[in-house]
Amino acid sequence: MTLLDLTPRAATGDRLTGPPVAIIGAGPIGLAAAANLVERGIDFIVLEAGDSVGASVRMWGHTRLFSPWRHLVDPVSRRMLEATGWQSPDPDRAPSGAELVEHYLEPLSRLDAIASRIRTGIEVIGVARRGMDRTRTRARAETPFILRTRTGDVVGEVAARAVIDASGTYRTPNSLSSDGLGLLGFDDIADAVAPALPDVLGAERARFAGRRTTVVGAGHSAANTLLALADLSAAEPGTEVTWLIRNRHAARVTSSADDDLADRAALGRRVDRAIADGRIRVVDGFEIIRARREQDRVELLGLRRGEVATHSTDVVVNATGFRPDLSILREIRLDLDDVVEAPRRLAPLIDPNVHSCGTVAPHGFRELMHPENGFFVVGMKSYGRAPTFLLATGYEQVRSVTSWLAGDLAAASSVELVLPATGVCSTGDRTGCCS
Ligand SMILES: Cc1cc2nc3c(=O)[nH]c(=O)nc-3n(C[C@H](O)[C@H](O)[C@H](O)COP(=O)(O)OP(=O)(O)OC[C@H]3O[C@@H](n4cnc5c(N)ncnc54)[C@H](O)[C@@H]3O)c2cc1C
């Protein structure tokens, strides 16, 4: 195992005069990191690829979260917002993604101390130490970071003393192919493939009404889309819904009786009911290998229970989950788990082969550290390919990381996390994550 350097070393200058801490992404976790840095008096800059804060959440804005408001607001951000007269929405109600942006992320981003530090429309396309590729070791920890950025056609660079990568995973979905490589034949069917969480009952209704849709994937995003399609099928004759999964059954969604997040448990029960009513047809044990176009139909070809199989449909929704974009971090020394692509110390706590629920031991800067002193991946991206990230976990991550950046090792080390029980255990092993 690599020995980590636990001492924060300012790359250059003091906390206000040197280069700022760079935060990649203005989602809920990037903005919470910003609020924590304001409280710590450390200068920072937030680089956001989208045109506005919460750009990824806006993409699924029509979808209701399963957590109620009381689990969705970062404690430091809440304090700063309340000081300006902001009132929290009903703590027991779960908002939609759009409401999360409107009632929380936007007001937070408008606070003077944060607004002046956010740059939207700037995509980070690479991170390195200034003048050093990943092989150069001498004086590495004291050398500032450089973030290569793109704004339209213009490429630029931003210097930083430390980097907090909170860029999420929403922009990099998994492949439909069961081997994880790009799906063979994808280009032929690309126009018939929708990304996860399409607005089936709203803006994209015409795409699905009166047609056969196949939702691929076994998680909550798949469940949300299946239920919307089942509702559509009641109103629009000819609408057919198929749920195609690789496993024999989708325990993560359907056996959720122990889930403290009531809305999420209800989601599973509603899917069960729609299957029992015949509104959703299930094709399980299907491993997709390639796709092809047959006139105006899409054919997914693969193996089902060891036999060659074909599935015919009009539209495919890719709800197979997301993976972290590690390409921008090629020049950064990372210590990632081989399976989960999460930091090696965090991975055993969230590996979906062992844990299928969102309950996780409290963790902070130690679990999130990489051999690159001053570089952290936080939020959804810190979970790599594990699908169980919850915002409350990310808020505690950034509290610990920013305390460490401020040199407050005591606060950074004292991590506490109270999460709702999310006993949605597909392994059946209730002694690990769900006990
Ligand atoms: C449908 C759905 C429902 C969910 N419901 C819940 C729930 O109920 N409770 C809960 O706790 N969690 C929930 N989650 C999980 C998780 O909390 C959210 O995905 C949350 O948005 C993650 O926050 P984040 O800040 O880590 O990432 P994101 O919200 O994805 O934000 C990342 C930001 O980084 C930007 N970005 C990406 N790449 C770059 C780049 N290269 N350069 C610059 N900017 C970049 C993006 O534009 C985006 O604004 C849900 C997720 C989904 C998809």
The ligand as an SDF file (V2000), in Angstrom:
LIG
                    3D

 53 58  0  0  0  0  0  0  0  0999 V2000
  -32.2340   10.8250  -10.1940 C   0  0  0  0  0  0  0  0  0  0  0  0
  -31.3320   10.9340   -9.0040 C   0  0  0  0  0  0  0  0  0  0  0  0
  -31.8850   11.0220   -7.7580 C   0  0  0  0  0  0  0  0  0  0  0  0
  -31.0640   11.1430   -6.6430 C   0  0  0  0  0  0  0  0  0  0  0  0
  -31.6600   11.2330   -5.4370 N   0  0  0  0  0  0  0  0  0  0  0  0
  -30.8950   11.3920   -4.3270 C   0  0  0  0  0  0  0  0  0  0  0  0
  -31.5050   11.5340   -3.0510 C   0  0  0  0  0  0  0  0  0  0  0  0
  -32.7110   11.4880   -2.9050 O   0  0  0  0  0  0  0  0  0  0  0  0
  -30.7090   11.6950   -1.9750 N   0  0  0  0  0  0  0  0  0  0  0  0
  -29.3510   11.7630   -2.0730 C   0  0  0  0  0  0  0  0  0  0  0  0
  -28.6900   11.9610   -1.0430 O   0  0  0  0  0  0  0  0  0  0  0  0
  -28.7310   11.5930   -3.2630 N   0  0  0  0  0  0  0  0  0  0  0  0
  -29.4700   11.4050   -4.3960 C   0  0  0  0  0  0  0  0  0  0  0  0
  -28.8680   11.2330   -5.6290 N   0  0  0  0  0  0  0  0  0  0  0  0
  -27.4080   11.0140   -5.6960 C   0  0  0  0  0  0  0  0  0  0  0  0
  -26.5130   12.2560   -5.6210 C   0  0  0  0  0  0  0  0  0  0  0  0
  -26.6810   12.8870   -4.3870 O   0  0  0  0  0  0  0  0  0  0  0  0
  -26.7140   13.2340   -6.7610 C   0  0  0  0  0  0  0  0  0  0  0  0
  -26.3250   12.6250   -7.9650 O   0  0  0  0  0  0  0  0  0  0  0  0
  -25.9380   14.5540   -6.6040 C   0  0  0  0  0  0  0  0  0  0  0  0
  -26.2800   15.3940   -7.6720 O   0  0  0  0  0  0  0  0  0  0  0  0
  -24.4180   14.3620   -6.5680 C   0  0  0  0  0  0  0  0  0  0  0  0
  -23.8220   15.6100   -6.3220 O   0  0  0  0  0  0  0  0  0  0  0  0
  -22.3590   16.0070   -6.8310 P   0  0  0  0  0  0  0  0  0  0  0  0
  -22.1930   17.4600   -6.4810 O   0  0  0  0  0  0  0  0  0  0  0  0
  -21.3720   15.0400   -6.3280 O   0  0  0  0  0  0  0  0  0  0  0  0
  -22.3840   15.8330   -8.4230 O   0  0  0  0  0  0  0  0  0  0  0  0
  -23.2970   16.5290   -9.5470 P   0  0  0  0  0  0  0  0  0  0  0  0
  -24.6110   16.9640   -9.0090 O   0  0  0  0  0  0  0  0  0  0  0  0
  -23.2930   15.6000  -10.6900 O   0  0  0  0  0  0  0  0  0  0  0  0
  -22.5050   17.8610   -9.9070 O   0  0  0  0  0  0  0  0  0  0  0  0
  -21.2950   17.8400  -10.6390 C   0  0  0  0  0  0  0  0  0  0  0  0
  -21.1300   19.1710  -11.3570 C   0  0  0  0  0  0  0  0  0  0  0  0
  -19.8470   19.1750  -11.9910 O   0  0  0  0  0  0  0  0  0  0  0  0
  -19.9530   19.7010  -13.3110 C   0  0  0  0  0  0  0  0  0  0  0  0
  -18.8720   19.1250  -14.1020 N   0  0  0  0  0  0  0  0  0  0  0  0
  -18.7380   17.8380  -14.5380 C   0  0  0  0  0  0  0  0  0  0  0  0
  -17.5880   17.6760  -15.2030 N   0  0  0  0  0  0  0  0  0  0  0  0
  -16.9620   18.8810  -15.1880 C   0  0  0  0  0  0  0  0  0  0  0  0
  -15.7270   19.3420  -15.7160 C   0  0  0  0  0  0  0  0  0  0  0  0
  -14.8940   18.5270  -16.3620 N   0  0  0  0  0  0  0  0  0  0  0  0
  -15.3880   20.6520  -15.5410 N   0  0  0  0  0  0  0  0  0  0  0  0
  -16.2150   21.4910  -14.8570 C   0  0  0  0  0  0  0  0  0  0  0  0
  -17.4060   21.1000  -14.3390 N   0  0  0  0  0  0  0  0  0  0  0  0
  -17.7720   19.8100  -14.4900 C   0  0  0  0  0  0  0  0  0  0  0  0
  -21.3370   19.2640  -13.7590 C   0  0  0  0  0  0  0  0  0  0  0  0
  -21.8130   20.0970  -14.8050 O   0  0  0  0  0  0  0  0  0  0  0  0
  -22.1480   19.3960  -12.4690 C   0  0  0  0  0  0  0  0  0  0  0  0
  -22.7220   20.6750  -12.3160 O   0  0  0  0  0  0  0  0  0  0  0  0
  -29.6550   11.1340   -6.7730 C   0  0  0  0  0  0  0  0  0  0  0  0
  -29.0970   11.0450   -8.0530 C   0  0  0  0  0  0  0  0  0  0  0  0
  -29.9170   10.9420   -9.1640 C   0  0  0  0  0  0  0  0  0  0  0  0
  -29.2840   10.8490  -10.5320 C   0  0  0  0  0  0  0  0  0  0  0  0
  1  2  1  0
  2  3  1  0
  2 52  2  0
  3  4  2  0
  4  5  1  0
  4 50  1  0
  5  6  2  0
  6  7  1  0
  6 13  1  0
  7  8  2  0
  7  9  1  0
  9 10  1  0
 10 11  2  0
 10 12  1  0
 12 13  2  0
 13 14  1  0
 14 15  1  0
 14 50  1  0
 15 16  1  0
 16 17  1  0
 16 18  1  0
 18 19  1  0
 18 20  1  0
 20 21  1  0
 20 22  1  0
 22 23  1  0
 23 24  1  0
 24 25  2  0
 24 26  1  0
 24 27  1  0
 27 28  1  0
 28 29  2  0
 28 30  1  0
 28 31  1  0
 31 32  1  0
 32 33  1  0
 33 34  1  0
 33 48  1  0
 34 35  1  0
 35 36  1  0
 35 46  1  0
 36 37  1  0
 36 45  1  0
 37 38  2  0
 38 39  1  0
 39 40  1  0
 39 45  2  0
 40 41  1  0
 40 42  2  0
 42 43  1  0
 43 44  2  0
 44 45  1  0
 46 47  1  0
 46 48  1  0
 48 49  1  0
 50 51  2  0
 51 52  1  0
 52 53  1  0
M  END
$$$$
